[in-house]
Amino acid sequence: MSEVVLYSFRRCPYAMRARLALRYSQVPVRIVEVSLKAKPAEMLTLSPKGTVPVLSVEGQVIEESLEIMQWALAQHDPDDWLLQGDPAVLALIAENDQGFKYHLNRYKYAERYPEQPMAFYRAEGEVFLQALERLLADRDYLLADHLSLADVALAPFVRQFAHVDRVWFATTPYHRLQAWLQRFLESPLFVAVMAKT
């Protein structure tokens, strides 16, 4: 296999999940940390839309984080993150990417959306947090007894939501979700992909 290159931005949740899957699947990859104010010309040539992550492999360009994750798992998925192709995995990720992310953006950047108060956007996002809390009622992970693609794809976004107001999040009744997020943040996999190089 020719060199695999990932254009990434350390704090972007989409880039985070791409890095997580690539590291888990043990794909050798060169990570190019992108300055959002000065995007490299070679990245823009590959992907004119200019957003991260972008994966370049054997002449192929993959521009969506979930597709990068799926590509990585197709190379190597030792712990069955795909859960044997269970459709619940992609359904939960779609709910995150299409619904929760919308409310997260408005909650995090409430000053840009003055139509409603910040608390309104937080409450809208909480509906998803409540659903995740229910999924964790009798196990440590969202859809299985072990980490899956769903956990790894959602955690960077839940992390972002929790970090808007950490004091508030710590006082919520989402105790299982809090524990799930903490386990993820302390996992060797997450620590490794967030290390500053």
Backbone as CSV, one residue per row, in Angstrom:
resi,resn,N_x,N_y,N_z,CA_x,CA_y,CA_z,C_x,C_y,C_z
1,MET,0.854,-1.185,0.000,0.000,0.000,0.000,0.896,1.243,0.000
2,SER,0.548,2.214,-0.869,1.305,3.462,-0.891,0.998,4.256,0.383
3,GLU,1.719,5.345,0.570,1.558,6.109,1.811,0.115,6.590,1.981
4,VAL,-0.389,6.421,3.195,-1.713,6.916,3.563,-1.502,8.246,4.286
5,VAL,-2.190,9.297,3.837,-2.024,10.623,4.425,-3.386,11.115,4.905
6,LEU,-3.419,11.578,6.142,-4.641,12.163,6.693,-4.388,13.624,7.010
7,TYR,-5.197,14.498,6.407,-5.178,15.914,6.757,-6.181,16.092,7.890
8,SER,-5.694,16.643,8.992,-6.466,16.636,10.231,-6.342,17.977,10.942
9,PHE,-7.240,18.202,11.878,-7.132,19.330,12.805,-7.431,18.745,14.173
10,ARG,-6.499,18.899,15.089,-6.511,18.147,16.338,-7.845,18.219,17.087
11,ARG,-8.447,19.383,17.166,-9.643,19.539,18.006,-10.962,19.322,17.257
12,CYS,-10.907,19.112,15.967,-12.138,18.885,15.195,-12.691,17.505,15.506
13,PRO,-13.956,17.404,15.934,-14.500,16.080,16.280,-14.556,15.111,15.099
14,TYR,-14.756,15.634,13.898,-14.767,14.761,12.723,-13.367,14.187,12.479
15,ALA,-12.364,15.042,12.605,-10.986,14.573,12.430,-10.587,13.615,13.551
16,MET,-11.059,13.895,14.757,-10.773,13.007,15.892,-11.225,11.589,15.594
17,ARG,-12.448,11.479,15.120,-12.953,10.111,14.943,-12.260,9.394,13.797
18,ALA,-11.830,10.149,12.802,-11.048,9.530,11.728,-9.717,9.012,12.280
19,ARG,-9.043,9.838,13.085,-7.761,9.411,13.673,-7.942,8.199,14.589
20,LEU,-9.021,8.188,15.344,-9.303,7.065,16.255,-9.415,5.754,15.480
21,ALA,-10.180,5.766,14.402,-10.387,4.538,13.629,-9.101,4.093,12.944
22,LEU,-8.347,5.043,12.415,-7.090,4.685,11.743,-6.096,4.075,12.725
23,ARG,-6.033,4.650,13.911,-5.089,4.115,14.904,-5.530,2.726,15.372
24,TYR,-6.835,2.589,15.642,-7.372,1.301,16.079,-7.100,0.208,15.048
25,SER,-7.291,0.547,13.781,-7.132,-0.456,12.722,-5.672,-0.676,12.342
26,GLN,-4.775,0.061,13.013,-3.327,-0.107,12.839,-2.861,0.168,11.407
27,VAL,-3.554,1.091,10.747,-3.138,1.520,9.416,-2.001,2.528,9.579
28,PRO,-0.831,2.277,8.996,0.238,3.283,9.058,-0.200,4.535,8.295
29,VAL,-0.182,5.663,8.954,-0.695,6.880,8.335,0.189,8.065,8.716
30,ARG,0.395,8.949,7.752,1.082,10.205,8.040,0.009,11.262,8.253
31,ILE,0.040,11.865,9.426,-0.976,12.862,9.761,-0.402,14.254,9.540
32,VAL,-1.098,15.029,8.733,-0.712,16.414,8.477,-1.673,17.301,9.262
33,GLU,-1.148,17.967,10.282,-1.966,18.876,11.085,-2.164,20.163,10.288
34,VAL,-3.418,20.503,10.072,-3.774,21.623,9.199,-4.067,22.867,10.034
35,SER,-3.521,23.987,9.619,-3.922,25.271,10.179,-5.140,25.730,9.386
36,LEU,-6.249,25.949,10.076,-7.481,26.309,9.371,-7.366,27.683,8.700
37,LYS,-6.384,28.474,9.137,-6.187,29.796,8.529,-5.250,29.725,7.331
38,ALA,-4.507,28.637,7.217,-3.553,28.492,6.103,-3.543,27.032,5.659
39,LYS,-4.611,26.644,4.986,-4.749,25.247,4.575,-3.733,24.910,3.488
40,PRO,-3.085,23.748,3.604,-2.057,23.406,2.619,-2.631,23.241,1.216
41,ALA,-1.873,23.717,0.240,-2.315,23.657,-1.158,-2.575,22.231,-1.603
42,GLU,-1.728,21.285,-1.137,-1.926,19.894,-1.576,-3.247,19.324,-1.061
43,MET,-3.693,19.766,0.124,-4.988,19.316,0.623,-6.119,19.906,-0.215
44,LEU,-6.003,21.185,-0.542,-7.049,21.851,-1.328,-7.112,21.295,-2.750
45,THR,-5.995,20.824,-3.252,-5.991,20.182,-4.568,-6.773,18.874,-4.503
46,LEU,-6.559,18.129,-3.415,-7.268,16.856,-3.243,-8.748,17.074,-2.941
47,SER,-9.028,18.083,-2.128,-10.389,18.310,-1.650,-10.673,19.809,-1.614
48,PRO,-11.182,20.363,-2.716,-11.390,21.818,-2.804,-12.324,22.390,-1.743
49,LYS,-13.176,21.545,-1.128,-14.087,22.102,-0.112,-13.341,22.565,1.126
50,GLY,-12.120,22.050,1.325,-11.241,22.607,2.340,-11.570,22.284,3.781
51,THR,-12.337,21.228,4.017,-12.638,20.842,5.398,-11.890,19.559,5.746
52,VAL,-11.571,19.410,7.028,-10.924,18.182,7.493,-11.989,17.270,8.105
53,PRO,-11.712,15.965,8.135,-10.524,15.282,7.656,-10.590,14.970,6.152
54,VAL,-9.399,14.789,5.580,-9.282,14.303,4.205,-8.247,13.186,4.229
55,LEU,-8.611,12.034,3.670,-7.689,10.899,3.601,-7.296,10.671,2.149
56,SER,-6.002,10.565,1.931,-5.489,10.258,0.599,-4.809,8.903,0.650
57,VAL,-5.297,7.962,-0.170,-4.720,6.617,-0.179,-4.803,6.042,-1.587
58,GLU,-3.661,5.702,-2.135,-3.573,5.048,-3.453,-4.395,5.762,-4.514
59,GLY,-4.272,7.080,-4.568,-4.986,7.858,-5.574,-6.444,8.117,-5.249
60,GLN,-6.909,7.548,-4.161,-8.302,7.740,-3.744,-8.350,8.835,-2.683
61,VAL,-9.376,9.682,-2.734,-9.558,10.729,-1.736,-10.874,10.467,-1.012
62,ILE,-10.800,10.382,0.315,-12.005,10.171,1.125,-12.173,11.411,1.997
63,GLU,-13.312,12.077,1.840,-13.504,13.399,2.457,-14.471,13.413,3.632
64,GLU,-15.106,12.304,3.916,-16.072,12.273,5.018,-15.520,11.405,6.145
65,SER,-15.641,11.893,7.382,-15.045,11.183,8.514,-15.594,9.766,8.671
66,LEU,-16.896,9.594,8.505,-17.474,8.264,8.671,-16.961,7.313,7.590
67,GLU,-16.794,7.823,6.375,-16.259,6.980,5.300,-14.797,6.606,5.567
68,ILE,-14.058,7.540,6.165,-12.673,7.233,6.537,-12.658,6.132,7.591
69,MET,-13.550,6.231,8.570,-13.637,5.208,9.619,-13.971,3.841,9.009
70,GLN,-14.939,3.837,8.110,-15.345,2.567,7.487,-14.217,1.987,6.629
71,TRP,-13.488,2.864,5.946,-12.346,2.390,5.156,-11.320,1.747,6.081
72,ALA,-11.015,2.415,7.193,-10.024,1.881,8.143,-10.464,0.519,8.681
73,LEU,-11.733,0.406,9.047,-12.224,-0.861,9.608,-12.256,-1.964,8.559
74,ALA,-12.399,-1.595,7.303,-12.346,-2.598,6.232,-10.935,-3.190,6.125
75,GLN,-9.931,-2.412,6.573,-8.556,-2.928,6.557,-8.329,-3.877,7.721
76,HIS,-8.882,-3.535,8.897,-8.611,-4.321,10.098,-9.594,-3.895,11.189
77,ASP,-10.391,-4.829,11.675,-11.371,-4.546,12.738,-11.299,-5.662,13.776
78,PRO,-10.215,-5.697,14.563,-9.975,-6.845,15.438,-11.020,-7.058,16.531
79,ASP,-11.661,-5.973,16.991,-12.616,-6.108,18.103,-14.070,-5.956,17.661
80,ASP,-14.310,-6.077,16.359,-15.666,-6.004,15.800,-16.389,-4.703,16.152
81,TRP,-15.748,-3.588,15.833,-16.414,-2.298,16.009,-17.660,-2.190,15.135
82,LEU,-17.692,-2.924,14.033,-18.848,-2.841,13.127,-20.025,-3.673,13.603
83,LEU,-19.813,-4.446,14.684,-20.880,-5.281,15.264,-21.566,-6.140,14.198
84,GLN,-20.729,-6.793,13.392,-21.245,-7.698,12.349,-22.191,-6.995,11.384
85,GLY,-21.996,-5.697,11.197,-22.849,-4.961,10.253,-24.213,-4.591,10.795
86,ASP,-24.393,-4.599,12.106,-25.673,-4.236,12.739,-26.098,-2.839,12.260
87,PRO,-27.295,-2.719,11.648,-27.734,-1.410,11.131,-27.922,-0.357,12.226
88,ALA,-28.048,-0.786,13.469,-28.219,0.170,14.571,-27.000,1.086,14.699
89,VAL,-25.836,0.589,14.296,-24.609,1.389,14.400,-24.723,2.638,13.530
90,LEU,-24.992,2.450,12.248,-25.068,3.600,11.333,-26.294,4.462,11.612
91,ALA,-27.363,3.859,12.108,-28.566,4.638,12.441,-28.281,5.603,13.589
92,LEU,-27.563,5.141,14.597,-27.241,6.004,15.738,-26.269,7.108,15.327
93,ILE,-25.320,6.776,14.484,-24.366,7.785,13.999,-25.103,8.837,13.163
94,ALA,-26.055,8.410,12.354,-26.835,9.362,11.548,-27.628,10.308,12.449
95,GLU,-28.173,9.784,13.527,-28.926,10.612,14.471,-27.996,11.675,15.085
96,ASN,-26.785,11.261,15.390,-25.789,12.194,15.931,-25.436,13.257,14.893
97,ASP,-25.078,12.800,13.695,-24.536,13.707,12.678,-25.591,14.648,12.110
98,GLN,-26.838,14.183,12.038,-27.873,14.992,11.403,-28.723,15.786,12.398
99,GLY,-28.913,15.245,13.598,-29.749,15.931,14.575,-28.966,16.577,15.701
100,PHE,-28.247,15.758,16.438,-27.525,16.257,17.610,-26.506,17.335,17.239
101,LYS,-25.780,17.153,16.141,-24.755,18.117,15.729,-25.377,19.488,15.448
102,TYR,-26.576,19.492,14.907,-27.294,20.744,14.632,-27.513,21.521,15.939
103,HIS,-28.017,20.821,16.971,-28.279,21.478,18.257,-26.977,21.834,18.968
104,LEU,-25.979,20.975,18.842,-24.675,21.240,19.444,-24.084,22.545,18.914
105,ASN,-24.141,22.745,17.612,-23.602,23.978,17.016,-24.290,25.215,17.580
106,ARG,-25.594,25.145,17.735,-26.350,26.290,18.239,-26.104,26.506,19.727
107,TYR,-25.933,25.436,20.464,-25.622,25.548,21.888,-24.215,26.123,22.080
108,LYS,-23.260,25.589,21.353,-21.864,26.011,21.511,-21.653,27.449,21.029
109,TYR,-22.348,27.829,19.968,-22.184,29.168,19.388,-23.501,29.943,19.486
110,ALA,-24.081,29.931,20.671,-25.424,30.517,20.849,-25.486,31.989,20.448
111,GLU,-24.359,32.687,20.593,-24.359,34.115,20.233,-24.602,34.325,18.744
112,ARG,-24.329,33.301,17.939,-24.573,33.401,16.493,-26.039,33.114,16.139
113,TYR,-26.767,32.581,17.110,-28.163,32.186,16.869,-29.061,32.842,17.922
114,PRO,-29.198,34.171,17.858,-29.933,34.887,18.917,-31.444,34.656,18.906
115,GLU,-31.924,33.846,17.961,-33.376,33.603,17.890,-33.891,32.937,19.166
116,GLN,-33.021,32.156,19.820,-33.411,31.457,21.045,-32.292,31.606,22.076
117,PRO,-32.626,31.506,23.380,-31.567,31.540,24.391,-30.734,30.249,24.360
118,MET,-29.545,30.337,24.905,-28.626,29.200,24.942,-29.276,27.973,25.589
119,ALA,-30.034,28.204,26.645,-30.670,27.089,27.374,-31.631,26.318,26.468
120,PHE,-32.246,27.003,25.513,-33.150,26.330,24.577,-32.368,25.327,23.724
121,TYR,-31.235,25.780,23.180,-30.439,24.893,22.329,-29.873,23.720,23.133
122,ARG,-29.507,23.988,24.386,-29.002,22.910,25.235,-30.097,21.872,25.476
123,ALA,-31.295,22.331,25.755,-32.415,21.414,26.002,-32.718,20.570,24.764
124,GLU,-32.597,21.176,23.583,-32.810,20.417,22.344,-31.769,19.301,22.217
125,GLY,-30.522,19.620,22.534,-29.461,18.621,22.477,-29.616,17.551,23.549
126,GLU,-30.184,17.939,24.673,-30.350,16.991,25.780,-31.249,15.806,25.416
127,VAL,-32.140,16.001,24.483,-33.015,14.894,24.067,-32.161,13.707,23.612
128,PHE,-31.084,14.002,22.889,-30.179,12.949,22.418,-29.381,12.372,23.580
129,LEU,-28.928,13.235,24.490,-28.197,12.742,25.663,-29.056,11.771,26.468
130,GLN,-30.336,12.088,26.583,-31.256,11.209,27.319,-31.379,9.855,26.629
131,ALA,-31.421,9.872,25.303,-31.494,8.614,24.547,-30.228,7.786,24.767
132,LEU,-29.077,8.444,24.795,-27.819,7.725,25.032,-27.786,7.157,26.454
133,GLU,-28.264,7.932,27.403,-28.310,7.458,28.798,-29.145,6.180,28.886
134,ARG,-30.260,6.139,28.150,-31.108,4.928,28.159,-30.372,3.740,27.536
135,LEU,-29.612,3.997,26.473,-28.859,2.908,25.836,-27.822,2.312,26.781
136,LEU,-27.352,3.125,27.728,-26.318,2.678,28.658,-26.904,2.069,29.938
137,ALA,-28.208,1.874,29.952,-28.880,1.413,31.178,-28.328,0.096,31.714
138,ASP,-27.976,-0.826,30.820,-27.527,-2.134,31.334,-26.206,-2.597,30.731
139,ARG,-25.421,-1.640,30.209,-24.081,-1.986,29.712,-23.223,-0.728,29.678
140,ASP,-21.927,-0.922,29.502,-20.985,0.199,29.549,-20.835,0.933,28.225
141,TYR,-21.320,0.323,27.140,-21.178,0.939,25.818,-22.551,1.048,25.156
142,LEU,-22.631,1.825,24.088,-23.932,2.189,23.540,-24.710,1.026,22.939
143,LEU,-24.028,0.165,22.171,-24.759,-0.867,21.431,-24.261,-2.285,21.685
144,ALA,-23.233,-2.435,22.510,-22.669,-3.764,22.744,-21.960,-3.758,24.092
145,ASP,-21.379,-4.885,24.435,-20.624,-4.973,25.686,-19.179,-4.514,25.512
146,HIS,-18.870,-3.967,24.367,-17.530,-3.453,24.096,-17.650,-2.229,23.198
147,LEU,-16.572,-1.515,23.057,-16.523,-0.336,22.208,-16.920,-0.699,20.781
148,SER,-17.704,0.163,20.160,-18.072,-0.055,18.758,-17.885,1.239,17.984
149,LEU,-18.096,1.154,16.690,-17.995,2.325,15.828,-18.915,3.440,16.326
150,ALA,-20.079,3.071,16.851,-21.026,4.088,17.337,-20.428,4.887,18.491
151,ASP,-19.832,4.213,19.464,-19.226,4.922,20.600,-18.163,5.900,20.117
152,VAL,-17.294,5.417,19.243,-16.142,6.207,18.807,-16.580,7.365,17.906
153,ALA,-17.612,7.155,17.112,-18.098,8.217,16.229,-18.846,9.301,17.006
154,LEU,-19.509,8.930,18.106,-20.312,9.895,18.864,-19.523,10.623,19.946
155,ALA,-18.568,9.936,20.568,-17.905,10.492,21.754,-17.286,11.881,21.532
156,PRO,-16.620,12.151,20.397,-16.055,13.495,20.236,-17.111,14.611,20.263
157,PHE,-18.326,14.291,19.837,-19.398,15.290,19.823,-20.024,15.446,21.211
158,VAL,-20.204,14.339,21.908,-20.712,14.418,23.283,-19.690,15.173,24.141
159,ARG,-18.411,14.903,23.913,-17.341,15.623,24.611,-17.473,17.125,24.388
160,GLN,-17.701,17.515,23.141,-17.825,18.927,22.814,-19.031,19.547,23.529
161,PHE,-20.141,18.826,23.534,-21.354,19.304,24.202,-21.096,19.467,25.697
162,ALA,-20.457,18.457,26.296,-20.178,18.484,27.739,-19.252,19.631,28.104
163,HIS,-18.331,19.976,27.206,-17.325,20.986,27.511,-17.811,22.417,27.318
164,VAL,-18.993,22.597,26.750,-19.536,23.963,26.637,-19.732,24.536,28.045
165,ASP,-20.272,23.705,28.938,-20.465,24.104,30.336,-20.230,22.862,31.193
166,ARG,-18.971,22.660,31.565,-18.596,21.434,32.286,-19.298,21.321,33.630
167,VAL,-19.480,22.446,34.313,-20.153,22.421,35.623,-21.583,21.932,35.457
168,TRP,-22.274,22.463,34.457,-23.645,22.013,34.197,-23.667,20.516,33.889
169,PHE,-22.795,20.069,32.978,-22.802,18.658,32.587,-22.554,17.752,33.791
170,ALA,-21.674,18.169,34.683,-21.350,17.356,35.869,-22.533,17.233,36.819
171,THR,-23.467,18.177,36.742,-24.604,18.147,37.656,-25.850,17.511,37.034
172,THR,-25.754,17.076,35.793,-26.916,16.451,35.144,-27.145,15.041,35.692
173,PRO,-28.338,14.493,35.463,-28.611,13.128,35.926,-28.107,12.045,34.963
174,TYR,-27.276,12.431,34.007,-26.813,11.463,33.006,-25.538,10.770,33.516
175,HIS,-25.688,10.048,34.609,-24.522,9.475,35.284,-23.831,8.402,34.447
176,ARG,-24.615,7.598,33.769,-24.004,6.553,32.934,-23.277,7.171,31.737
177,LEU,-23.890,8.197,31.170,-23.264,8.888,30.039,-21.974,9.588,30.484
178,GLN,-22.009,10.194,31.659,-20.804,10.830,32.197,-19.684,9.801,32.353
179,ALA,-20.022,8.629,32.898,-19.014,7.582,33.100,-18.498,7.059,31.760
180,TRP,-19.412,6.904,30.799,-19.042,6.461,29.446,-18.066,7.444,28.814
181,LEU,-18.383,8.743,28.918,-17.524,9.759,28.324,-16.159,9.777,29.023
182,GLN,-16.149,9.663,30.339,-14.887,9.686,31.079,-14.004,8.505,30.699
183,ARG,-14.630,7.321,30.547,-13.868,6.136,30.122,-13.225,6.375,28.761
184,PHE,-13.995,6.995,27.884,-13.484,7.286,26.545,-12.321,8.270,26.615
185,LEU,-12.477,9.350,27.382,-11.447,10.388,27.464,-10.155,9.860,28.086
186,GLU,-10.286,8.859,28.954,-9.105,8.286,29.622,-8.535,7.076,28.888
187,SER,-9.192,6.662,27.811,-8.746,5.455,27.106,-7.405,5.705,26.423
188,PRO,-6.542,4.696,26.391,-5.250,4.861,25.713,-5.402,5.289,24.254
189,LEU,-6.468,4.829,23.606,-6.689,5.176,22.200,-6.918,6.680,22.055
190,PHE,-7.809,7.247,22.866,-8.100,8.681,22.769,-6.881,9.508,23.173
191,VAL,-6.250,9.123,24.252,-5.055,9.852,24.724,-3.998,9.882,23.615
192,ALA,-3.836,8.754,22.929,-2.807,8.664,21.869,-3.141,9.584,20.700
193,VAL,-4.389,9.601,20.255,-4.700,10.424,19.071,-4.761,11.915,19.389
194,MET,-4.855,12.257,20.682,-4.901,13.665,21.054,-3.536,14.208,21.470
195,ALA,-2.539,13.357,21.512,-1.200,13.800,21.902,-0.697,14.839,20.912
196,LYS,-0.131,15.909,21.429,0.434,16.934,20.555,1.785,16.436,20.056
197,THR,1.999,16.527,18.743,3.256,16.042,18.180,4.190,17.193,17.878
